[in-house]
Amino acid sequence: MSKELIQIPLLPLRGLLVFPTMVLHLDVGRDKSVAALEKAMMDDQTIFLAAQKKISMDEPETSDIYSIGTLAKVNQMLKLPNGTIRVLVEGLHRGEIVRYMETEDEFHVEIEKVEDVHGDSHEEEALMRSLLKQFEQYIKLSRKVSEETLATVSDIEEPGRLADIIASHLTLKIKEKQEILEILDVKKRIQKLIHLISNEKKVLDLEKKIGQRVKSSMEKTQKEYYLREQLKAIQKELGDKDGKTGEVGQLKEKIEESNMPEHVMDVALKELGRFEKVPQSSAESSVIRNYLEWLIALPWTEKTQDNIDINKAEKVLNEEHYGLEKVKERILEYLAVQKLTNSIKGPILCLVGPPGVGKTSLAKSIASSVNRNFVRISLGGVRDEAEIRGHRRTYIGAMPGRIIQGMKKAGTVNPVFLLDEIDKMSNDFRGDPSSAMLEVLDPEQNSNFSDHFIEETYDLSNVLFIATANNVSTIPGPLLDRMELISLAGYTEVEKLHIAKEHLIPKQLKENGLKKGDMQIRDNALLKLIRTYTREAGVRGLERQIAKLCRKTAKIIISGEKKRVIITEKSIEDLLGKPVFRYGLMEHENQVGAATGLAYTSAGGDILSIEVSHYPGKGKLTLTGKLGEVMQESAQAAFSYIRSRAEELHIEPDFYEKYDIHIHVPEGATPKDGPSAGITMATALVSALTGRAVKKEVGMTGEITLRGRVLPIGGLKEKSLGAHRAGLTTIIIPDENKKDIENIPESVRAGLTFIPVKHLDEVLKYALVEE
């Protein structure tokens, strides 16, 4: 059977598709489309309508047009004022493009008519009924198709035509309509259409539910608005002009102005909604309000502009702190790195030293030198993790932790934050606060610090944390690992003298209402005050004594006794009473059985006299003077060494069987411990057993082994200061401590001779008077 081919103009359609038997208006404006339409009108008024694959294409190629379309008749044509042509077309028959004819002005194609393929008539009848039922349900859900349309399509008996007309009324995509147009098997066409209508029904059903929800929500909002307006009116009548509504408005305004992050603001507004609904008399109302006030009060974006000027910082540190050269140098290095990297991330500084040496004031100086706010919290005695992380809001009286409290007090996100006495934290059944501090001090974690009260994460990465401690041994290892230790050992007498003259005396004169010329303290009086009225590494006690002198002076001046008070070494006892402390002084003569050791205490360095006596007995070794375990072991080691070397030392080989030996360290009320008295004990023992005197001007420090080796010790600087004050001129030190000599002040070094030793034989050579 030969195919029926028709040569006909082609009109490409954008965004619509024409089915057979369908009548509709088209607006034609493209040049090629207008030419094709004019060509059709000149012939038999028939034209081929095929949809474009892409709507956006203005000049489609042959490959951009679907091959199956609809043969249609142009029933009417009208030119509009804007140049567009409006035509009325009627779809006649399906057709397929066989080939495109070569024309420049319009698309001209050769098409073949395609016929519907029918199957079992009963099956088609059943499918038609199912399709009509589905279409009826679709019309009920959709408002876009009128009910009259259903009456019209119900009268159609041809299944293919029914499918085409129903498809033309559905709001389907062009691609889906094209699929239906291309299905020639009537049964499959109806099945495809039933499937598409079913999907559309689901979408419409969902749209309807969403619409109902929106309507319900709008009605609820309108109801709430109406009730709020009523509440305002009632409050106004009762005289409560602002009421809770006004409070909510103020809080909302503050939340929006606080510059808090978006996720925190969402939480705050949600809590504000709860606050509005909860009765004002309810306990929960005050809890929510307290929480919102904390969120508003916290700094979220406010910061001070860093002004790291190394020269200015150095000037500030030198003006406010005398001495501490290595400490100041390390701080300036730290600030220099911060300026170069433009980042605060780095080691957390931990200033370690005894009380009163200026750890807190150093941190304040750092804050002023970099133009940052300063905030301090004390961790002494903190044993509850909630002190750091805050309490859950479910508890009565819940509050944020000390970190968040400190940030609120600072008012900026980049303060200098001093964690004072970090070594005084402890733990119990309420948790371990030092573990909570790990997150605070870890630069990798603290950008998302979590407080139990605030609940939302808070950024601590811009904070410059500085910690202080008196004793490193009580700080847990993981916490210590996050900090860089800077040691402040204490001040020498010379440094204390300068600090008193340059800082403490002017400060106390001002605080006690005295003028500069009202009171003068001579240097020798000040030195006596430092040595015999205070015993400390820092200057806190010294400041108290100077304040006492200022008060005494104020009384003398006010009573009219004198107009000006000069305090000398003699007159200081009249004002302050007898000296409170004594310090060790060197022996006046060389002694047998007594050696001078050097001790390091929390108050600085001092000398320690070790005495040994022996008497007939059975070799019993007695130790007195409240010695610790380490010091007792040092005495045992020295005793064992001397027994092993008795002949070389010219001691009776059986002395330990004939004599009892007593080692005593004076000031028995004071606990003493440490290994550095080892060589001193050994020297005193050898002196007592040989009868050779120990040189009065020699002091010594070092740990001893059973083989007589001398091991290094700590605190050489402080011990040297104690020796210098006591009048000693020679110090025997372990050879490995030679490197520490440069840390000793020049004024002290000049008056001392340092003898490094590796073995006890060398100690005895320099310490004992020659036979």
C-alpha positions, 0 to 999 in steps of 0.5 A: 500500500503506497504512503500518502505524502503531502507537501505543505508549509510548516508552522513551528509552535512555541510553548503550545501543541495542537491535537486533532479536532482541537480549535484554537487561536494562534499569534504568529510573528516570526518572519518564517512563520508568517511566510509559511502562513501566507503560503498556506492561505495561497494554496488550500489553507492547510498547514502543518503544526509541529512543536519546538523542542526548546521554547527559548529558541527564536530561530529553530533549525530542523533538528529543533522541531518534533517530527510528529505534529498535526495537519491543520486548516486555517479558518480565519486570519487577522492582522493586529496593529502591532504587526502580529497575525492572529489565526484560528486553526482547526486540527485535522489529522496526525502527521509525520515529517518525512523530509524538509524541502529546501526553501529560504523564506519558510519551512516547507515539509513533506509529511505522511498522514499517520492513522490511529491503531485500534485494538479490542473494542471492549477493552477500549470501551473500559479504558474510556470509562476509566479515563472519563472517571479520572477526568471527572475527579480531576475537574473537581480538584482543578478550577481551571477546567469547567464542568461543561467540558465534562458534559462535552467530552462525555458524548464522544464515542471515538476513544482516540478523539476522546483521549486527544480532547481530554489531553488538550484540557490538561495543564501538562508540559509540552513534552508530556503532551508531545508524548501523547501525540506520538502514541498511535496505539489508542489503548496505550494513549488512554493508559498514558493519559490515565497515569498522567491524570493520576499524578496531576490529581496527587499534585492538586490534592497536595496543593489543596492541603497546603492551601488549607494549612496556609488559610488556617495559619492566616486565620490563627495569626489574625486571631492572635493579632486581634487578641493582642490588640484586645490585651493592649486595650485592657492594659491601657484601661487598667493603667498598665500602659506598657505591660508585657507587650511593651517589654516584648517589643523592647526585647525584640528591638534589642535582639535585632540590634545586638548583631548576634549570629543568625542561628543565635538570633533564631533561638532568641526570637523563638524564646521571645515567642515563648516568653510572650505566651508564658504568664508574667507571674510564672517562674518560667517567665523570669528564667526566659527573660534572664536568658534573653538578657544574657544573649543581648548583653554578650558581645557578638561582634564588638571589638577594639582595634588592635594597636600593637606598637612594640616600642610603645609596649616596651615603654609601658612594660619598662615604666610599670615593671622594674627588672624581669628582663627575660619575661618582658623580652618574651612578651615583646616577642609574642606581640611581635609575632601577633602583629606579623601574623595578624592573628591571635592564635598561638601559645597561651601565656602562663606567668608562673611565680610566687605571690607578689611578683607582678603577674597580674599587673604584667597582664594588665600592661599587655592589655594597655600596650595592645589597646584591648579591654582587660578582664580577670577571673580568679580560678582559686578554689573552683571545683565545679565544672559548672563554674567554667561551663555554666549551669543548665537552665533547668536548675533554679538560679542557673547562670553562665560560667565564668568565661561567659561572665568575663566576656560580658564584663569585657564588652568586646570579643577580643579582650585580654582575658586573665585566668588568675591562679589556674593552679588552684583549681581542684575537682570533686564529684561535681566534675573536673573544671580543669578539663573544661578549661581545655576547650577554652584554651585550645585555639583549635576548639575555642571558636565553638565554645559551648556554655551549658546556660547559653547553649549556643556556641560562642567564639573565643578565638579572638581572645588573648588568654593569659594565665597565672600560677604559683605552682606548675606541679598542680596543673594537669598535664593536658592543660599545661601542654596548651600553655607556654610557661614564663617564669617569674622567679622573684626579685633580688634585693637590688630590684626590690630597692628600685621598685620601692623607690620608683613605684611603691613609695610614690604610690603609697605617698599619694594614697596616704595623702602625703607630698613627695617631700613629707617623707624620705626613706634612706637606702640603708633603711629601705634595705633593712626593711626589705631584709628584716621586716619582709620575707617574700619573693615579691613586693606585696609585703614590702608595700604593706610595710611602706604603707605603715611607714606612711601612716606613721609619718602622716600621724607625726605631721598632723600632730605637729611634731615634725614637718618632714620625716627622714627614716634611717636604719636606726629610726625604722625600729622606732616606727615599726618595732623590732625586726620580724625576720632574720636572715642567715649570715656567714660564720665569723670563724672557720668551723669544724663539723659545720658547712654552709649550704644554699637554700631556695624557698618560696620567699627567695634564697637563703643560707642553710647551716648544716651541723654534724657531731659524733660521739662514742656509740654503735654507728647510729645515724640521727637526723634532726631539723624537720627534714623531708624524705629527699633530704634524709635520703641525701644524708644517707647517700653522703654517709654511704659515700664517706664509708666507701671512701674512708681511707682516701679521706683519712677517716678511721675505716671502722668509724661507723662501728665506734661512733654515733653521728648526729646531723642537725639542720637549725630552724627545726620548726621549718620543713625542709626538703630537696636534694641540693643539700647533698654535698653540704651534708657530705662536707660537714660529715667529712669535716667532723670526722677528720677534724678539718675546718670548713672555710667560713666564706664558702657556701655550696649547693649540689646533689650527691650520688653514691659514687660522689658525683655532683648533680645539677640543682635549680634556683641558682639565681635565688641561692646566689642572692642569699649567699651575697646577702649573707656575706659569702664570697665563694660558691661551689656549684655543680658543673652543669649549672655554669650556664645559669650564672649569666642569669644572676644580676651583675651586681651580685656576680661581681661580689661572688666567685663561682667554682663549678665541680663535678665530684665531691673530691673537688668540693672538699678540696675547695671547702676544707681548710688545708691540713 
